[in-house]
Amino acid sequence: MKAKRLVSALTMIALLAGIFAGCSGDGGTTSSTGGDSSTAGDSSATESTGGDTEKFNTTLNVIGVDNVIATTAFDEEHLQELRDLYGIEVNFQQFTNEQASNKIAVSMAAGGADIDALMFRPLDETLLFVQNGWLENLQPYIDADPEAANYDDYMDASKEVTQDPATGDAVGLPVMTESGAVYYNKTMWEAAGLTEDDYPKTMDELYDVAVKLTDRDAGVSGFACRGMANPAVTQFSGFLRAYGADFFTEADDGTKTATINTPEAVEAFEFYGKLLRDTGPDGVLSMTWTETWSLFTQGQTAMRFDANTNLGSWDPDNSAITLEEIGCFDLPVGPDGDYGNYSITPWALGISYGSTQKDAAWALINWMASSEMQQDAQSNGSSAARTSVWEVEGLSSWPQEFQDLAAEVGNKAYGTDRPYMINVASARDVIGQVIVTAIEGGDVQAAADTANADFQKLLDEEK
């Protein structure tokens, strides 16, 4: 790693901490960035500037949370840019994640006119919001000016979960990503006689390398990953799909059929269980990402698979390994060459269906999601949803190999790391029990059959 890049990473990496787990402010506060929402006019009341943009001369009501996207876009410098470009003031109402969701639901039930633009969580809310008709169709805006929207620059995985599943039309602009990465300890790797040429390309090779790196006498596991039932589902998704399986299939008429008990799915469960049972840490059944991260940074596990944004929790004062010792590579493919890694979108921007200022709201969210803005957010510790941002060398606060991997994964990975459905929390509880059985070495087929029936009931409830 170049010295200059390392200094940049060390300086900026602390800014990543907590941002990517969907963090928000303590909630309920309203932050007005100028103007008075009561003076907001209709979007038709625009004024030509004689250039390529229109001045709307209005105030927009925006619902969101306190994360790097909001703090970057709504700092004074960028707000002045927004005023100069479009004559837009922002009344930003800041909440916690759940408070924001509740605020949106209450508003939409009353017609949604008091919200113009909103931040939302695609994996949790796109399907529900689309089903209820709460999000404005953005496709006409994108098609009207493809160059300004630059929609092709968004990562494919991010577009997957910000579109209406029935039509394929965009209903959100993605602004943040989080992808899977296999972390490895470079010092341990080299001590075992391994080089970059030994990056495992298949799941079987991953198992073999993990066995080689396991040293029970020294208290070192070869591979760590989530073992606690519900949280483990997201990381297990990469293994499930690598084995040619998935959570469910969907027919042309929208009917969903649970598939977590197929031969391919059972093989994936069994491999995941064997990998953690043979090479994983003690107590893995109680571990989420925080516990495996702690083991990794304390030098107690040689590899771990989890979200790349965990890197933001690296703390030089509380870590036994340096940032330079942390490497990464992509999740290997399965026995038939299937690829399973994910690149999810924690946050996107949308327009309220009830807004009377939709044109102005489009100008705002397209500006917030632009390549330039996402570059600025990336410099502040974000994880952009545009491919072009990851390709700007030295811009990111990320070590280069993590930056390169994120750019690669974002355009070939799945856009989900869990069943893409409304009642996903209950589904994760059901699927997680099979993961536990697999790690314990129990009857995986029997557990999968029971779970599949329960999972199917959840899918049927959403018809």
Sine and cosine of phi, psi and omega as CSV:
sin_phi,cos_phi,sin_psi,cos_psi,sin_omega,cos_omega
0.00,0.00,0.72,-0.70,0.02,-1.00
-0.90,0.43,0.57,-0.82,-0.04,-1.00
-0.86,0.51,-0.66,0.75,-0.04,-1.00
-0.89,0.46,-0.67,0.74,-0.02,-1.00
-0.92,0.39,-0.60,0.80,0.01,-1.00
-0.90,0.44,-0.67,0.74,0.03,-1.00
-0.88,0.48,-0.68,0.73,0.02,-1.00
-0.88,0.47,-0.67,0.74,-0.01,-1.00
-0.91,0.42,-0.69,0.73,-0.01,-1.00
-0.90,0.44,-0.59,0.80,-0.02,-1.00
-0.94,0.33,-0.65,0.76,-0.15,-0.99
-1.00,-0.09,-0.33,0.94,-0.17,-0.99
-0.88,0.48,-0.51,0.86,0.00,-1.00
-0.90,0.44,-0.42,0.91,-0.01,-1.00
-0.94,0.35,-0.31,0.95,-0.04,-1.00
-0.97,0.25,-0.42,0.91,-0.19,-0.98
-0.83,0.55,0.80,-0.60,0.10,-1.00
0.98,0.20,-0.24,0.97,-0.11,-0.99
-0.92,0.39,-0.63,0.77,-0.25,-0.97
-1.00,-0.04,0.02,1.00,0.05,-1.00
-1.00,-0.02,0.36,0.93,-0.02,-1.00
0.97,0.25,0.54,0.84,-0.07,-1.00
-0.94,0.33,0.36,-0.93,0.01,-1.00
-0.45,-0.89,0.06,-1.00,0.03,-1.00
-0.95,0.30,0.03,-1.00,-0.04,-1.00
-0.97,0.25,-0.06,1.00,0.33,-0.94
0.99,-0.11,0.38,-0.93,0.17,-0.99
0.98,0.21,-0.01,1.00,-0.05,-1.00
-1.00,-0.04,0.46,-0.89,0.08,-1.00
-0.90,-0.44,0.82,-0.58,-0.03,-1.00
-0.91,-0.42,0.96,-0.27,0.02,-1.00
-1.00,0.07,0.80,-0.60,-0.01,-1.00
-0.98,-0.18,0.25,0.97,0.05,-1.00
0.69,-0.73,0.50,-0.87,0.04,-1.00
0.98,0.22,-0.05,-1.00,-0.02,-1.00
-0.71,-0.70,0.83,-0.56,-0.07,-1.00
-0.86,0.51,-0.40,0.92,-0.02,-1.00
-0.95,0.32,-0.26,0.97,-0.01,-1.00
-0.99,-0.12,0.02,1.00,-0.06,-1.00
-0.89,0.45,0.71,-0.70,-0.01,-1.00
-0.97,-0.25,0.03,-1.00,0.04,-1.00
-0.94,0.34,0.49,-0.87,-0.05,-1.00
-0.91,0.43,-0.29,0.96,0.02,-1.00
-0.96,0.29,-0.27,0.96,-0.03,-1.00
-1.00,0.09,0.93,0.38,-0.02,-1.00
-0.95,-0.30,0.24,-0.97,-0.06,-1.00
-0.69,-0.73,0.83,-0.56,-0.02,-1.00
-0.92,0.38,0.67,-0.74,0.03,-1.00
-1.00,-0.10,-0.03,1.00,-0.03,-1.00
0.99,0.11,0.00,1.00,0.01,-1.00
-0.87,-0.49,-0.60,-0.80,-0.05,-1.00
-1.00,-0.01,-0.13,0.99,-0.04,-1.00
-0.87,-0.50,0.33,-0.94,0.07,-1.00
-0.95,-0.33,0.57,-0.82,0.11,-0.99
-1.00,-0.06,0.83,-0.55,-0.04,-1.00
-1.00,-0.05,-0.42,0.91,0.04,-1.00
0.77,0.64,0.86,0.51,-0.08,-1.00
-0.47,-0.88,0.15,-0.99,0.09,-1.00
-0.90,-0.43,0.73,-0.69,-0.01,-1.00
-0.95,-0.33,0.66,-0.75,0.08,-1.00
-1.00,0.00,0.85,-0.53,-0.06,-1.00
-0.83,-0.55,0.76,-0.65,0.05,-1.00
-0.97,-0.22,0.74,-0.67,0.01,-1.00
-0.19,-0.98,-0.24,-0.97,-0.03,-1.00
-0.80,-0.60,0.19,-0.98,-0.03,-1.00
-1.00,0.02,0.99,0.12,0.11,-0.99
-0.77,-0.63,-0.07,-1.00,-0.15,-0.99
-0.90,0.44,-0.45,0.89,0.03,-1.00
-0.91,0.41,-0.75,0.66,-0.01,-1.00
-0.93,0.37,-0.69,0.72,-0.06,-1.00
-0.92,0.40,-0.50,0.87,0.05,-1.00
-0.97,0.25,-0.79,0.61,-0.08,-1.00
-0.92,0.38,-0.52,0.85,-0.11,-0.99
-0.96,-0.27,0.41,0.91,0.20,-0.98
-0.98,0.20,0.25,-0.97,-0.16,-0.99
-0.89,0.45,-0.60,0.80,-0.02,-1.00
-0.89,0.45,-0.71,0.70,-0.01,-1.00
-0.96,0.29,-0.57,0.82,0.05,-1.00
-0.89,0.45,-0.60,0.80,0.05,-1.00
-0.92,0.40,-0.60,0.80,0.08,-1.00
-0.88,0.48,-0.65,0.76,0.01,-1.00
-0.90,0.43,-0.66,0.75,0.05,-1.00
-0.89,0.45,-0.70,0.71,-0.05,-1.00
-0.92,0.39,-0.63,0.78,-0.03,-1.00
-0.96,0.27,-0.75,0.67,-0.20,-0.98
-0.82,-0.58,-0.05,1.00,-0.06,-1.00
0.90,0.43,0.55,0.83,-0.05,-1.00
-0.95,-0.30,0.77,-0.64,0.21,-0.98
-0.97,-0.23,0.43,-0.90,-0.06,-1.00
-0.84,-0.53,0.82,-0.58,0.17,-0.99
-0.99,-0.16,1.00,-0.05,-0.11,-0.99
-1.00,-0.02,0.89,-0.46,0.02,-1.00
-0.98,-0.20,0.93,-0.38,-0.15,-0.99
-0.98,-0.19,0.77,-0.64,-0.02,-1.00
-0.70,-0.72,0.10,-0.99,0.25,-0.97
-0.96,0.27,0.16,-0.99,-0.02,-1.00
-0.81,0.58,-0.81,0.59,-0.07,-1.00
-0.93,0.36,-0.59,0.81,0.04,-1.00
-0.90,0.44,-0.64,0.77,0.03,-1.00
-0.89,0.46,-0.69,0.72,0.02,-1.00
-0.88,0.48,-0.68,0.73,0.01,-1.00
-0.91,0.41,-0.66,0.75,0.03,-1.00
-0.87,0.49,-0.69,0.72,0.00,-1.00
-0.90,0.44,-0.70,0.71,-0.02,-1.00
-0.88,0.48,-0.70,0.71,0.00,-1.00
-0.90,0.43,-0.69,0.72,-0.01,-1.00
-0.89,0.46,-0.72,0.69,-0.05,-1.00
-0.91,0.41,-0.57,0.82,0.04,-1.00
-0.89,0.46,-0.44,0.90,0.00,-1.00
-0.99,-0.13,0.15,0.99,0.05,-1.00
0.92,-0.40,-0.26,0.97,0.09,-1.00
0.95,0.31,0.20,0.98,-0.07,-1.00
-0.96,0.27,-0.31,0.95,-0.03,-1.00
-1.00,0.02,0.07,1.00,0.10,-0.99
-0.83,-0.56,0.74,-0.68,0.06,-1.00
-0.98,-0.21,-0.74,0.67,0.01,-1.00
-0.73,-0.69,0.39,-0.92,-0.06,-1.00
-0.52,-0.86,0.49,-0.87,0.18,-0.98
-1.00,-0.09,0.71,-0.70,0.02,-1.00
-0.62,-0.79,0.31,-0.95,-0.04,-1.00
-0.98,-0.20,0.96,-0.27,-0.15,-0.99
-0.83,0.56,-0.71,0.70,-0.06,-1.00
-0.92,0.40,-0.47,0.88,-0.03,-1.00
-1.00,-0.07,-0.45,0.89,-0.25,-0.97
-0.78,-0.62,-0.32,0.95,-0.04,-1.00
-0.83,0.55,-0.78,0.62,-0.07,-1.00
-0.88,0.47,-0.68,0.73,0.00,-1.00
-0.91,0.41,-0.72,0.70,-0.04,-1.00
-0.91,0.40,-0.62,0.79,0.04,-1.00
-0.93,0.36,-0.70,0.72,0.02,-1.00
-0.84,0.54,-0.61,0.79,-0.02,-1.00
-1.00,0.05,-0.09,1.00,0.02,-1.00
0.96,0.28,0.48,0.88,-0.10,-0.99
-1.00,0.05,-0.33,0.94,-0.07,-1.00
-0.97,-0.25,0.72,-0.69,0.05,-1.00
-0.94,0.33,0.63,-0.78,0.09,-1.00
-0.93,0.36,0.86,-0.50,-0.04,-1.00
-1.00,-0.03,-0.14,0.99,-0.10,-1.00
-0.86,0.50,-0.65,0.76,0.04,-1.00
-0.87,0.50,-0.58,0.81,0.04,-1.00
-0.93,0.37,-0.67,0.75,0.00,-1.00
-0.91,0.42,-0.70,0.72,-0.03,-1.00
-0.94,0.35,-0.49,0.87,-0.03,-1.00
-0.94,0.35,-0.50,0.87,0.00,-1.00
-0.54,-0.84,0.97,0.25,-0.07,-1.00
-0.86,0.51,-0.56,0.83,-0.03,-1.00
-0.92,0.39,-0.68,0.74,0.00,-1.00
-0.93,0.36,-0.61,0.79,-0.01,-1.00
-0.97,0.25,-0.58,0.82,0.00,-1.00
0.74,0.67,0.75,0.66,-0.14,-0.99
-0.92,0.40,-0.51,0.86,-0.01,-1.00
-0.90,0.43,-0.30,0.95,-0.02,-1.00
-0.97,0.23,-0.34,0.94,0.06,-1.00
-0.93,0.37,0.61,-0.79,0.02,-1.00
-0.87,0.49,0.62,-0.79,-0.04,-1.00
-0.84,0.54,-0.66,0.75,-0.02,-1.00
-0.90,0.44,-0.56,0.83,0.00,-1.00
-0.96,0.29,-0.59,0.81,0.03,-1.00
-0.92,0.40,-0.52,0.85,-0.05,-1.00
-0.84,0.54,-0.61,0.80,-0.10,-0.99
-0.97,-0.25,0.15,0.99,0.06,-1.00
-0.85,-0.52,0.45,0.89,0.04,-1.00
-0.85,-0.53,0.43,-0.90,0.13,-0.99
-0.93,0.37,0.89,-0.46,-0.07,-1.00
-0.89,0.46,-0.38,0.92,-0.03,-1.00
-0.99,0.17,-0.55,0.83,-0.11,-0.99
-0.90,-0.43,-0.36,0.93,-0.09,-1.00
0.99,0.16,0.04,1.00,0.02,-1.00
-0.97,0.24,0.60,-0.80,0.02,-1.00
-0.94,0.35,0.71,-0.70,0.09,-1.00
-0.85,-0.53,-0.02,1.00,0.01,-1.00
-0.45,-0.89,0.39,-0.92,0.11,-0.99
-0.93,-0.36,0.91,-0.42,-0.05,-1.00
-0.94,0.33,0.63,-0.77,-0.05,-1.00
-0.77,-0.64,-0.07,1.00,-0.02,-1.00
-0.46,-0.89,0.57,-0.82,0.01,-1.00
-0.76,-0.65,0.19,-0.98,0.06,-1.00
-0.39,-0.92,0.89,-0.46,-0.07,-1.00
-0.85,-0.52,0.33,-0.95,-0.01,-1.00
-0.98,0.22,0.58,-0.82,0.05,-1.00
-0.54,-0.84,0.62,-0.78,0.15,-0.99
-1.00,0.01,0.92,-0.38,0.06,-1.00
-0.99,0.13,0.60,-0.80,0.13,-0.99
-0.61,-0.79,0.48,-0.88,0.00,-1.00
-1.00,0.04,0.93,-0.36,-0.10,-0.99
-0.89,0.46,-0.58,0.81,0.00,-1.00
-0.91,0.41,-0.72,0.69,0.04,-1.00
-0.90,0.43,-0.63,0.77,-0.01,-1.00
-0.86,0.52,-0.77,0.64,-0.02,-1.00
-0.92,0.39,-0.61,0.79,0.01,-1.00
-0.89,0.45,-0.46,0.89,0.02,-1.00
-1.00,0.05,0.07,1.00,0.01,-1.00
0.98,0.20,0.35,0.94,-0.02,-1.00
-0.99,-0.14,0.53,-0.85,0.05,-1.00
-0.80,-0.61,-0.03,-1.00,0.04,-1.00
-0.88,0.48,-0.44,0.90,0.04,-1.00
-0.92,0.40,-0.25,0.97,-0.03,-1.00
-0.99,-0.10,0.10,0.99,0.09,-1.00
-0.81,0.59,0.82,-0.57,-0.03,-1.00
-0.91,0.42,0.72,-0.69,0.01,-1.00
-0.98,-0.18,-0.31,0.95,0.01,-1.00
-0.78,-0.63,0.26,-0.97,0.03,-1.00
-0.90,0.43,-0.61,0.79,0.04,-1.00
-0.89,0.46,-0.63,0.77,0.04,-1.00
-0.92,0.38,-0.59,0.81,0.06,-1.00
-0.87,0.49,-0.68,0.73,0.02,-1.00
-0.88,0.47,-0.71,0.70,-0.03,-1.00
-0.89,0.46,-0.67,0.74,0.02,-1.00
-0.91,0.41,-0.65,0.76,0.01,-1.00
-0.89,0.46,-0.65,0.76,0.05,-1.00
-0.88,0.47,-0.69,0.73,-0.02,-1.00
-0.89,0.45,-0.55,0.83,-0.06,-1.00
-1.00,0.03,-0.15,0.99,-0.01,-1.00
-0.98,0.21,0.78,-0.63,0.04,-1.00
-0.69,-0.73,1.00,0.02,-0.07,-1.00
-0.88,0.47,-0.60,0.80,-0.02,-1.00
-0.89,0.46,-0.56,0.83,0.00,-1.00
-1.00,-0.01,0.00,1.00,0.00,-1.00
0.96,0.28,0.47,0.88,-0.04,-1.00
-0.91,-0.41,0.83,-0.55,0.10,-0.99
-1.00,0.00,0.48,-0.88,-0.01,-1.00
-0.98,0.17,-0.50,0.87,-0.07,-1.00
-0.50,-0.87,0.73,-0.69,0.05,-1.00
-0.82,-0.57,0.60,-0.80,0.09,-1.00
-0.38,-0.93,0.23,-0.97,-0.05,-1.00
-0.86,0.50,0.71,-0.71,0.03,-1.00
-0.86,-0.51,-0.28,0.96,0.05,-1.00
-0.93,0.37,0.71,-0.70,-0.26,-0.97
-0.74,0.68,-0.94,0.35,-0.09,-1.00
-0.88,0.47,-0.77,0.64,-0.03,-1.00
-0.90,0.44,-0.43,0.90,-0.07,-1.00
-0.94,0.34,-0.36,0.93,-0.10,-1.00
-0.85,0.52,-0.65,0.76,-0.08,-1.00
-0.89,0.45,-0.67,0.74,-0.01,-1.00
-0.98,0.20,-0.55,0.84,0.05,-1.00
-0.89,0.45,-0.46,0.89,-0.01,-1.00
-0.80,0.59,-0.60,0.80,0.00,-1.00
-0.91,0.42,-0.56,0.83,0.03,-1.00
-0.98,0.22,-0.67,0.74,0.01,-1.00
-0.83,0.56,-0.75,0.67,-0.05,-1.00
-0.96,0.26,-0.49,0.87,0.07,-1.00
-0.91,0.42,-0.42,0.91,0.03,-1.00
-1.00,-0.04,0.22,0.97,0.08,-1.00
0.98,0.18,0.29,0.96,-0.01,-1.00
-0.92,-0.40,0.01,-1.00,0.11,-0.99
-0.35,-0.94,0.07,-1.00,-0.05,-1.00
-0.95,0.32,-0.62,0.79,0.03,-1.00
-0.38,-0.92,0.26,-0.97,0.15,-0.99
-0.94,-0.35,0.39,-0.92,-0.02,-1.00
-0.76,-0.65,0.81,-0.59,0.01,-1.00
-0.99,0.17,0.18,-0.98,-0.02,-1.00
-0.87,0.50,-0.49,0.87,0.00,-1.00
-1.00,0.08,0.09,1.00,0.04,-1.00
1.00,-0.03,-0.08,1.00,0.02,-1.00
-0.92,0.39,0.76,-0.65,-0.03,-1.00
-0.95,-0.33,0.72,-0.69,-0.02,-1.00
-0.88,-0.48,0.85,-0.53,0.00,-1.00
-0.89,0.45,0.66,-0.75,-0.07,-1.00
-0.69,-0.73,0.54,0.84,-0.03,-1.00
-1.00,0.01,0.15,0.99,0.07,-1.00
-0.87,-0.50,0.23,0.97,0.05,-1.00
-0.94,0.35,0.30,-0.95,0.04,-1.00
-0.82,0.57,-0.63,0.78,0.00,-1.00
-0.92,0.39,-0.65,0.76,0.00,-1.00
-0.92,0.40,-0.68,0.73,0.00,-1.00
-0.88,0.47,-0.64,0.77,0.03,-1.00
-0.89,0.46,-0.61,0.79,0.03,-1.00
-0.92,0.40,-0.72,0.70,0.05,-1.00
-0.85,0.53,-0.72,0.70,-0.05,-1.00
-0.91,0.42,-0.64,0.77,0.03,-1.00
-0.91,0.41,-0.70,0.72,0.00,-1.00
-0.86,0.51,-0.69,0.72,0.02,-1.00
-0.90,0.44,-0.70,0.72,0.01,-1.00
-0.90,0.44,-0.69,0.73,-0.02,-1.00
-0.86,0.52,-0.71,0.70,-0.02,-1.00
-0.98,0.20,-0.49,0.87,0.02,-1.00
-0.95,0.32,-0.64,0.77,-0.08,-1.00
-1.00,0.06,-0.54,0.84,-0.11,-0.99
-0.81,-0.59,-0.02,1.00,-0.06,-1.00
-1.00,0.08,0.13,-0.99,-0.03,-1.00
-0.98,0.21,0.35,-0.94,0.12,-0.99
-0.90,0.43,0.60,-0.80,0.03,-1.00
0.97,0.24,0.35,0.94,-0.08,-1.00
-0.89,0.46,-0.44,0.90,-0.03,-1.00
-0.91,0.41,-0.25,0.97,0.02,-1.00
-0.95,-0.30,0.24,0.97,-0.13,-0.99
-0.98,-0.21,0.71,-0.70,0.20,-0.98
-0.95,-0.32,-0.27,-0.96,-0.03,-1.00
-0.91,0.41,-0.53,0.85,-0.07,-1.00
-0.92,0.38,-0.62,0.78,0.00,-1.00
-0.94,0.33,-0.66,0.75,0.02,-1.00
-0.94,0.34,-0.53,0.85,0.07,-1.00
-0.91,0.41,-0.68,0.74,0.02,-1.00
-0.88,0.47,-0.69,0.72,0.04,-1.00
-0.87,0.50,-0.68,0.74,-0.05,-1.00
-0.91,0.41,-0.73,0.68,-0.04,-1.00
-0.95,0.30,-0.28,0.96,0.09,-1.00
-1.00,-0.08,0.11,0.99,0.05,-1.00
0.96,0.28,0.42,0.91,-0.05,-1.00
-0.97,-0.25,-0.01,1.00,0.16,-0.99
-0.57,-0.82,0.62,-0.79,-0.10,-1.00
-1.00,0.08,-0.47,0.88,0.00,-1.00
-0.62,-0.79,0.43,-0.90,0.14,-0.99
-0.44,-0.90,0.49,-0.87,0.08,-1.00
-0.90,-0.43,0.82,-0.58,0.07,-1.00
-0.19,-0.98,-0.18,-0.98,-0.06,-1.00
-0.93,0.37,0.62,-0.79,0.01,-1.00
-0.89,0.46,-0.43,0.90,-0.04,-1.00
-0.96,0.30,-0.18,0.98,0.12,-0.99
-0.85,0.52,-0.41,0.91,-0.03,-1.00
-0.84,0.54,-0.43,0.90,0.02,-1.00
-0.91,0.41,-0.23,0.97,0.02,-1.00
-1.00,-0.03,0.01,1.00,0.04,-1.00
-0.90,0.43,0.79,-0.62,-0.05,-1.00
-0.80,-0.60,0.92,-0.39,-0.05,-1.00
-0.87,0.50,-0.43,0.90,-0.03,-1.00
-0.99,0.14,-0.29,0.96,-0.05,-1.00
-0.79,-0.62,0.46,0.89,0.00,-1.00
-0.81,-0.58,0.63,-0.78,0.03,-1.00
-1.00,0.04,-0.12,0.99,0.03,-1.00
-0.84,-0.55,0.44,-0.90,0.00,-1.00
-1.00,0.05,0.25,-0.97,0.05,-1.00
-0.88,0.47,-0.57,0.82,0.00,-1.00
-0.92,0.40,-0.38,0.93,-0.01,-1.00
-0.99,0.13,-0.14,0.99,-0.05,-1.00
-1.00,-0.07,0.88,-0.47,0.08,-1.00
-0.89,-0.45,0.09,-1.00,-0.01,-1.00
-0.48,-0.88,0.41,-0.91,0.16,-0.99
-0.47,-0.88,0.20,-0.98,-0.09,-1.00
-0.97,0.25,0.41,-0.91,0.06,-1.00
-0.91,0.41,0.77,-0.64,-0.03,-1.00
-0.91,0.43,0.29,-0.96,0.04,-1.00
-0.99,0.12,0.21,-0.98,-0.01,-1.00
-1.00,0.07,-0.14,-0.99,-0.10,-0.99
-0.88,0.47,-0.45,0.89,0.01,-1.00
-0.96,-0.28,0.27,0.96,0.05,-1.00
0.99,0.10,0.20,0.98,0.00,-1.00
-0.97,0.24,0.64,-0.77,-0.01,-1.00
-0.98,-0.20,0.67,-0.74,-0.12,-0.99
-0.78,-0.63,-0.04,1.00,-0.11,-0.99
-0.90,0.43,0.28,-0.96,-0.07,-1.00
-0.86,-0.52,0.39,-0.92,0.19,-0.98
-0.61,-0.79,0.99,-0.16,-0.11,-0.99
-1.00,-0.08,0.24,-0.97,-0.04,-1.00
-0.87,-0.50,0.99,-0.15,-0.02,-1.00
-0.91,0.41,-0.53,0.85,-0.09,-1.00
-0.64,-0.77,0.61,-0.79,0.09,-1.00
-0.61,-0.79,0.20,-0.98,0.00,-1.00
-0.89,-0.45,0.65,-0.76,0.02,-1.00
-0.65,-0.76,0.06,-1.00,0.02,-1.00
-0.89,-0.45,0.72,-0.69,0.05,-1.00
-0.92,0.40,0.71,-0.70,0.01,-1.00
-0.88,0.48,-0.42,0.91,-0.06,-1.00
-1.00,-0.06,-0.01,1.00,-0.02,-1.00
-0.89,0.45,0.65,-0.76,0.10,-1.00
-1.00,-0.07,0.10,0.99,-0.05,-1.00
-0.76,-0.65,0.77,0.64,-0.13,-0.99
-0.91,0.42,-0.61,0.79,0.00,-1.00
-0.90,0.44,-0.68,0.74,0.03,-1.00
-0.92,0.39,-0.63,0.78,0.02,-1.00
-0.89,0.45,-0.62,0.78,0.07,-1.00
-0.89,0.46,-0.70,0.72,0.03,-1.00
-0.85,0.53,-0.64,0.77,-0.01,-1.00
-0.92,0.40,-0.80,0.60,-0.11,-0.99
-0.95,0.32,-0.53,0.85,0.05,-1.00
-0.92,0.38,-0.57,0.82,0.09,-1.00
-0.93,0.37,-0.69,0.73,0.00,-1.00
-0.91,0.41,-0.52,0.85,-0.06,-1.00
-0.99,-0.13,0.10,1.00,-0.05,-1.00
-0.91,0.42,0.29,-0.96,0.03,-1.00
-0.86,0.50,-0.66,0.75,-0.03,-1.00
-0.90,0.44,-0.68,0.73,-0.01,-1.00
-0.94,0.35,-0.64,0.77,0.01,-1.00
-0.93,0.36,-0.47,0.88,0.13,-0.99
-0.91,0.42,-0.69,0.73,0.02,-1.00
-0.90,0.44,-0.67,0.74,0.02,-1.00
-0.91,0.42,-0.61,0.80,0.04,-1.00
-0.89,0.46,-0.63,0.78,0.04,-1.00
-0.91,0.41,-0.40,0.92,0.04,-1.00
-1.00,-0.03,0.08,1.00,0.06,-1.00
0.95,-0.32,0.21,0.98,-0.01,-1.00
-0.99,0.16,-0.07,-1.00,-0.01,-1.00
-0.67,-0.74,1.00,-0.06,-0.27,-0.96
-0.92,0.39,0.39,-0.92,0.04,-1.00
-0.98,-0.20,0.07,1.00,0.03,-1.00
-0.96,-0.28,0.75,-0.67,-0.01,-1.00
-0.86,0.51,-0.64,0.76,-0.09,-1.00
-0.87,0.49,-0.52,0.86,-0.03,-1.00
-0.92,0.39,-0.66,0.75,-0.01,-1.00
-0.94,0.35,-0.30,0.95,-0.04,-1.00
-1.00,0.00,-0.05,1.00,0.05,-1.00
-1.00,0.09,0.98,-0.20,-0.08,-1.00
-0.92,0.40,0.72,-0.69,0.05,-1.00
0.99,0.11,-0.17,0.98,0.01,-1.00
-0.96,0.28,-0.66,0.75,-0.15,-0.99
-0.97,0.26,0.42,-0.91,0.12,-0.99
-0.99,0.13,0.02,1.00,-0.05,-1.00
-1.00,0.04,0.55,-0.83,0.23,-0.97
-0.84,0.54,0.55,-0.83,-0.17,-0.99
-0.85,0.53,-0.62,0.78,-0.06,-1.00
-0.93,0.38,-0.54,0.84,0.10,-1.00
-0.94,0.35,-0.62,0.79,0.02,-1.00
-0.90,0.44,-0.70,0.71,-0.01,-1.00
-0.90,0.43,-0.66,0.76,-0.01,-1.00
-0.91,0.41,-0.66,0.75,0.00,-1.00
-0.88,0.47,-0.65,0.76,0.01,-1.00
-0.90,0.44,-0.63,0.78,-0.01,-1.00
-0.94,0.33,-0.72,0.69,-0.09,-1.00
-0.92,0.38,-0.60,0.80,-0.11,-0.99
-0.87,0.49,-0.36,0.93,-0.02,-1.00
-0.94,-0.34,0.18,0.98,0.09,-1.00
-0.69,-0.72,-0.14,0.99,-0.08,-1.00
-1.00,0.07,0.16,-0.99,0.15,-0.99
-0.96,0.27,0.56,-0.83,0.02,-1.00
-1.00,0.09,0.01,1.00,0.00,-1.00
-0.77,-0.64,0.48,-0.88,0.10,-1.00
-0.82,-0.57,0.40,0.92,-0.06,-1.00
-0.28,-0.96,0.18,-0.98,0.09,-1.00
-0.86,0.51,0.77,-0.64,-0.04,-1.00
-1.00,0.05,1.00,-0.03,-0.09,-1.00
-0.41,-0.91,0.16,-0.99,-0.06,-1.00
-0.96,0.26,-0.74,0.67,-0.06,-1.00
-1.00,-0.01,0.83,0.56,-0.12,-0.99
-0.95,0.32,-0.50,0.86,-0.03,-1.00
-0.88,0.47,-0.71,0.70,0.02,-1.00
-0.92,0.39,-0.59,0.80,0.03,-1.00
-0.89,0.45,-0.65,0.76,0.02,-1.00
-0.91,0.42,-0.59,0.80,0.06,-1.00
-0.87,0.49,-0.69,0.73,-0.03,-1.00
-0.92,0.40,-0.76,0.65,-0.06,-1.00
-0.93,0.37,-0.58,0.81,-0.02,-1.00
-0.87,0.50,-0.49,0.87,0.01,-1.00
-0.92,0.40,-0.52,0.86,0.06,-1.00
-0.94,0.34,-0.62,0.79,0.05,-1.00
-0.87,0.49,-0.70,0.71,0.02,-1.00
-0.87,0.49,-0.72,0.69,0.02,-1.00
-0.86,0.52,-0.66,0.75,-0.01,-1.00
-0.90,0.43,-0.69,0.72,0.00,-1.00
-0.91,0.41,-0.59,0.81,0.00,-1.00
-0.97,0.25,-0.19,0.98,-0.01,-1.00
0.99,0.15,0.43,0.90,-0.02,-1.00
-1.00,0.07,-0.24,-0.97,-0.03,-1.00
-0.99,0.15,0.99,-0.10,-0.09,-1.00
-0.93,0.37,-0.66,0.75,-0.02,-1.00
-0.87,0.50,-0.70,0.71,-0.01,-1.00
-0.90,0.44,-0.68,0.73,0.02,-1.00
-0.90,0.43,-0.63,0.77,-0.01,-1.00
-0.93,0.37,-0.60,0.80,0.03,-1.00
-0.90,0.45,-0.70,0.71,0.02,-1.00
-0.90,0.44,-0.72,0.69,-0.02,-1.00
-0.91,0.41,-0.59,0.81,-0.01,-1.00
-0.89,0.45,-0.64,0.77,0.03,-1.00
-0.91,0.42,-0.66,0.75,0.02,-1.00
-0.93,0.37,-0.64,0.77,0.01,-1.00
-0.91,0.43,-0.64,0.77,0.01,-1.00
-0.88,0.47,-0.61,0.79,0.04,-1.00
-0.87,0.49,-0.65,0.76,0.02,-1.00
-0.91,0.42,-0.65,0.76,0.03,-1.00
-0.90,0.43,-0.65,0.76,-0.02,-1.00
-0.91,0.42,-0.53,0.85,-0.01,-1.00
-0.92,0.40,-0.30,0.95,-0.03,-1.00
-0.99,-0.13,0.11,0.99,0.01,-1.00
-0.91,0.41,0.00,0.00,0.00,0.00
